[in-house]
Amino acid sequence: MAQINPVNRLQPETEEQQEGCLHPAEESKEVKEMEAPSTSQQHDRRPRPQETTGGLWDSVKKAAFVIGSGLFFLIAFRNSVTWHLQRFWGASGDFWQTQWTKLYVAFNGNEAALFIFGTMLVPTFSFWLFNAFLMVVDTTGKPSFITRYRIQTDKNNPVDPVRLRQAVKTVLFNQVFLSVPLVVLTFVLMQWRGEPCGPELPTFHWVLLELAICGLLEEIMFYYSHRLFHHPTFYKHIHKIHHEWTAPVGVVSLYAHPVEHVCSNMFPALIGPVLLGSHLATTSLWFTIALLVTTVSHCGYHLPLLPSPEFHDFHHLKFNQCYGVLGVLDRLHGTDDKFRKTKAYERHTLLLSLTPLTESIPDPPKKSE
């Protein structure tokens, strides 16, 4: 894994950044800074063994230990933790099994068509339904109940419709010409492993366990692939497309170069169901959750009762922080050190009130003020 040279991104923002995207000259400057660290940075790097290859490998081992330990305790205590949920699942199990049987019969046993329906149409419909609502808010600024929760309050107010249309076109291309073929390939692999469309639905405990494993695998694969794409060689040719939006919106979650879409968007989500031989019901649920979570992470609004998007929003703002999804590997590798010193870190929590966190935990005034 190539080391990512730290770049100080805590200076006041440029006029272009305030508008939500980098000017090409700024992007070029970003790449040059990544390629050529300052003399003081080079001096600071020499006495720090943890930043060498050995240090990175040590962090990888720590990550494996922490994630493995978490998985062990999840398995060990799953009966007590999920007992009440299991009762609900058991009570409704006959209902869901009946619906699955009806759906299977409706497709006349055509498992390929059923798999495409479950893994593409259902998650994609959920993705676009959610993003359609967000795009209305982004372009109209209404309802104000939503816009008051905007994280970067001075940007995308409203969003540029031309840039938004370009993003939508790119996302549709990625989904139709890249995601669909990969899902077909996934069906072939999973059919070779077992029965992805088997007649019996999995148990609640097994679904919960598989979702947890899929989430951990996605964290590992996304973190390292994402960090690799921030290497100057890959960034300037591939990843900077995604970073045109320093203040992201929901649909930008899949706005990426085709190579990045395959390697960082699709593979981390696909690897879990393929390795586990998951049932279609679990795979469809996992894909839907993954798409909705990444939409929330990019939406630009810290809304009540939804996962905090502060972590990934800060990544788009500062570029060289917060590469992962869960934040576990960022903590182990120290790639969230600047983030943890900001007010955004204090706001990185589940909002349980109607008061926007930008009001209850405001950023410190700028020096010019």
C-alpha positions in Angstrom: 0.0 0.0 0.0 1.5 3.3 -1.0 1.8 5.9 1.7 -0.3 9.0 1.4 1.6 12.1 2.3 -0.3 14.4 4.6 -1.5 17.6 3.2 -2.5 20.5 5.4 -6.1 21.3 4.4 -7.1 23.4 7.3 -6.3 26.8 5.6 -9.2 29.1 4.8 -11.1 27.9 1.7 -10.7 29.5 -1.7 -13.6 31.1 -3.5 -13.9 28.1 -5.8 -14.1 25.7 -2.8 -16.8 27.9 -1.3 -18.9 27.3 -4.4 -18.7 23.5 -3.8 -16.1 22.4 -6.3 -12.4 22.9 -7.0 -11.1 25.0 -9.9 -8.9 23.0 -12.2 -5.9 25.0 -11.1 -6.7 24.1 -7.5 -7.0 20.4 -8.4 -3.6 20.6 -10.0 -2.2 22.3 -6.9 -3.7 19.5 -4.8 -2.0 16.8 -6.8 1.4 18.7 -6.7 1.1 19.1 -3.0 0.5 15.3 -2.6 3.4 14.5 -4.9 5.9 16.9 -3.3 5.7 17.3 0.5 7.4 20.2 2.1 10.9 20.1 3.5 9.5 20.2 7.1 7.2 17.3 6.3 10.1 15.3 4.9 12.1 16.1 8.0 9.2 15.1 10.2 8.8 11.8 8.4 12.3 10.4 8.9 12.2 9.8 12.7 8.7 8.2 12.6 8.9 4.4 12.1 5.2 4.1 12.3 4.9 5.8 8.9 7.1 3.2 7.2 5.9 0.1 5.5 6.5 -1.8 8.7 4.3 0.7 10.6 1.5 0.3 8.0 1.7 -3.5 8.3 1.5 -3.2 12.0 -1.7 -1.1 11.7 -3.1 -3.7 9.3 -2.5 -6.4 12.0 -4.1 -4.2 14.6 -7.1 -3.7 12.4 -7.4 -7.5 11.8 -7.3 -8.1 15.6 -9.9 -5.4 16.4 -12.3 -6.5 13.7 -11.8 -10.2 14.4 -12.4 -9.6 18.1 -15.6 -7.7 17.4 -16.8 -10.5 15.1 -16.0 -13.1 17.8 -18.1 -11.2 20.5 -20.9 -10.7 18.0 -21.1 -14.4 17.4 -20.7 -15.3 21.1 -23.4 -13.0 22.4 -25.8 -12.9 19.4 -28.4 -15.0 21.2 -28.9 -12.6 24.1 -28.5 -9.4 22.0 -31.1 -10.4 19.4 -33.5 -12.4 21.5 -36.4 -9.9 21.3 -35.8 -9.2 17.6 -35.8 -13.0 16.9 -39.2 -13.2 18.6 -40.5 -10.6 16.1 -38.9 -12.4 13.2 -40.3 -15.7 14.3 -43.8 -14.3 14.6 -43.6 -12.9 11.1 -41.5 -15.6 9.5 -44.4 -17.4 8.0 -45.5 -14.2 6.3 -42.2 -13.4 4.7 -41.7 -17.0 3.7 -45.1 -17.0 2.0 -44.2 -13.7 0.1 -40.9 -15.2 -1.0 -42.6 -18.3 -2.3 -45.1 -16.2 -4.2 -42.3 -14.1 -5.8 -40.4 -17.3 -6.8 -43.5 -18.7 -8.4 -44.2 -15.4 -10.2 -40.8 -15.7 -11.9 -41.5 -19.3 -12.9 -38.3 -20.4 -11.3 -36.1 -18.1 -13.5 -33.5 -17.5 -10.9 -31.3 -15.3 -13.1 -34.2 -12.8 -13.6 -35.2 -13.1 -10.0 -31.6 -12.3 -8.9 -31.4 -9.3 -11.2 -34.7 -8.0 -9.8 -33.6 -8.4 -6.2 -30.1 -7.1 -6.5 -30.6 -4.3 -9.0 -34.2 -3.1 -9.3 -35.0 -3.1 -5.6 -31.8 -1.4 -4.3 -31.7 1.0 -7.3 -35.3 2.0 -6.9 -34.6 2.8 -3.2 -31.5 4.8 -4.2 -33.3 7.0 -6.8 -36.4 7.4 -4.7 -34.3 8.8 -1.8 -32.1 10.9 -4.2 -35.1 12.3 -6.1 -36.3 13.8 -2.8 -32.8 15.2 -2.0 -32.4 16.7 -5.5 -35.7 18.5 -5.2 -34.4 20.0 -1.9 -31.0 20.8 -3.3 -32.3 22.6 -6.3 -35.3 24.4 -4.8 -34.1 25.0 -1.2 -37.4 23.7 0.1 -38.6 22.6 2.5 -36.6 24.8 4.8 -37.0 22.2 7.5 -34.5 20.1 5.6 -32.1 22.8 4.4 -31.5 24.1 7.9 -29.6 20.9 8.6 -27.0 21.6 5.8 -23.5 20.9 6.9 -21.6 23.3 4.7 -24.1 26.1 5.0 -22.5 28.4 2.5 -22.5 25.9 -0.4 -25.0 24.3 -2.7 -27.6 26.9 -1.8 -29.0 26.0 -4.3 -27.0 23.4 -6.2 -25.9 24.1 -9.7 -28.5 22.3 -11.9 -26.0 21.9 -14.8 -23.5 20.1 -12.5 -26.3 18.0 -11.0 -27.5 16.8 -14.4 -23.9 15.8 -15.3 -23.7 13.9 -12.1 -27.0 12.1 -12.8 -25.9 11.1 -16.3 -22.6 9.7 -14.9 -24.4 7.7 -12.2 -26.9 6.2 -14.7 -24.0 5.2 -17.0 -22.2 3.5 -14.1 -25.3 1.7 -13.0 -26.5 0.5 -16.4 -23.1 -0.4 -18.1 -21.0 -1.4 -15.1 -23.3 -2.4 -12.2 -25.6 -4.7 -14.2 -22.8 -6.7 -15.8 -21.1 -7.1 -12.4 -24.3 -8.3 -10.8 -24.8 -10.9 -13.6 -21.2 -12.1 -13.0 -22.0 -12.2 -9.2 -25.0 -14.4 -9.9 -22.9 -16.8 -11.9 -20.3 -17.1 -9.0 -23.0 -17.4 -6.3 -24.9 -20.0 -8.3 -21.6 -22.0 -8.6 -21.2 -21.8 -4.8 -24.7 -22.7 -3.9 -28.3 -21.6 -4.1 -28.7 -17.8 -4.0 -32.4 -18.2 -4.7 -33.1 -21.2 -2.5 -36.7 -21.9 -1.5 -36.1 -21.3 2.3 -35.4 -17.9 3.7 -32.4 -17.6 6.0 -32.9 -17.3 9.8 -32.9 -13.9 11.5 -29.6 -14.6 13.3 -27.9 -15.6 10.1 -29.1 -12.5 8.2 -27.9 -10.3 11.0 -24.5 -12.0 11.1 -24.1 -11.8 7.4 -24.9 -8.1 7.3 -22.3 -7.5 10.0 -19.6 -9.4 8.1 -20.5 -7.6 4.9 -20.2 -4.3 6.7 -16.7 -5.2 8.0 -15.5 -6.5 4.6 -16.8 -3.3 3.0 -14.9 -1.2 5.5 -11.6 -3.0 4.8 -11.9 -3.0 1.0 -13.3 0.5 0.7 -10.7 2.0 3.0 -7.7 0.6 1.2 -9.0 1.0 -2.3 -10.1 4.6 -1.6 -6.8 5.4 0.0 -5.0 4.0 -3.0 -7.0 6.2 -5.3 -5.7 9.2 -3.4 -2.2 8.4 -4.5 -1.2 11.2 -7.0 -0.9 8.7 -9.9 -4.5 7.5 -9.5 -6.0 10.6 -8.1 -5.4 13.0 -11.0 -6.5 10.4 -13.6 -9.4 8.7 -11.7 -10.5 9.9 -8.3 -10.5 13.7 -8.8 -13.8 13.3 -10.8 -15.5 12.3 -7.5 -13.8 15.2 -5.7 -15.1 17.8 -8.0 -17.7 18.1 -5.4 -16.1 19.5 -2.2 -19.6 19.9 -0.8 -21.3 16.6 -2.0 -24.9 15.8 -2.6 -26.6 12.5 -2.3 -26.4 11.4 -6.0 -22.6 12.1 -6.0 -22.2 8.9 -3.9 -22.0 7.0 -7.3 -20.5 9.9 -9.3 -17.1 8.4 -10.2 -14.7 7.3 -12.9 -15.7 3.8 -14.2 -12.5 2.2 -12.7 -13.3 3.7 -9.3 -17.0 2.6 -9.5 -15.9 -1.0 -10.1 -13.1 -1.1 -7.6 -14.3 1.1 -4.8 -18.1 1.2 -5.1 -19.0 -2.3 -6.4 -16.3 -4.8 -5.2 -16.4 -3.8 -1.5 -20.2 -4.3 -1.5 -20.1 -7.5 -3.6 -17.4 -9.4 -1.8 -19.4 -10.2 1.3 -22.4 -11.9 -0.4 -20.1 -13.8 -2.8 -17.8 -15.2 0.0 -20.7 -16.0 2.3 -22.9 -17.5 -0.4 -25.8 -15.3 0.8 -29.4 -15.8 0.0 -30.9 -13.3 -2.5 -33.1 -11.8 0.3 -30.0 -11.0 2.4 -28.0 -9.7 -0.7 -30.9 -7.5 -1.7 -31.2 -6.1 1.8 -27.5 -5.5 2.0 -27.3 -3.7 -1.3 -30.2 -1.5 -0.3 -28.7 -0.6 3.0 -25.3 0.1 1.4 -26.8 2.4 -1.2 -28.9 4.3 1.3 -26.0 4.7 3.8 -23.6 6.0 1.1 -26.3 8.4 0.0 -26.7 9.7 3.5 -22.9 10.1 3.8 -22.9 12.3 0.7 -26.2 14.1 1.1 -24.8 17.2 2.9 -27.5 17.3 5.5 -27.1 16.1 9.1 -30.7 15.1 9.7 -32.3 13.9 12.9 -32.3 10.1 13.5 -30.1 9.4 10.5 -26.4 8.3 10.5 -24.0 11.2 10.7 -22.6 12.3 7.4 -20.0 14.6 9.0 -17.2 12.0 8.6 -17.3 11.7 4.8 -18.4 15.3 4.3 -15.1 16.3 6.0 -13.3 14.0 3.6 -14.7 15.9 0.6 -13.8 19.2 2.2 -10.2 18.4 3.2 -9.3 15.4 0.8 -6.7 13.7 2.9 -8.8 12.6 6.0 -11.5 10.1 6.7 -11.1 7.5 4.0 -13.3 4.7 5.4 -16.9 4.1 6.1 -17.1 3.1 9.8 -13.9 5.0 10.8 -12.3 2.0 12.4 -9.3 1.8 10.0 -9.0 5.6 9.9 -8.5 5.6 13.7 -5.9 2.8 13.5 -4.0 4.4 10.7 -4.3 8.0 12.1 -6.1 9.3 9.0 -8.7 11.0 11.1 -6.3 13.0 13.3 -7.2 16.4 11.9 -10.9 15.5 11.8 -10.8 14.7 15.5 -9.5 18.2 16.3 -12.5 20.0 14.6 -16.0 20.9 15.6 -17.2 18.5 12.8 -15.9 15.7 15.0 -18.0 17.0 17.9 -21.0 17.0 15.6 -20.3 13.5 14.4 -23.1 11.8 16.4 -26.7 10.8 16.0 -28.9 13.9 16.1 -31.7 13.2 18.6 -33.2 16.7 18.6 -34.7 19.2 16.1 -31.9 21.7 16.6 -29.3 21.6 13.8 -25.8 20.7 15.2 -24.4 23.6 13.2 -26.3 25.8 15.7 -25.6 23.9 18.9 -22.0 23.2 18.0 -21.0 26.0 15.6 -17.7 26.3 13.9 -15.3 28.9 15.4 -15.4 32.3 13.7 -12.9 32.7 10.9 -9.9 35.0 11.6 -11.2 37.6 9.1 -14.3 37.9 11.2 
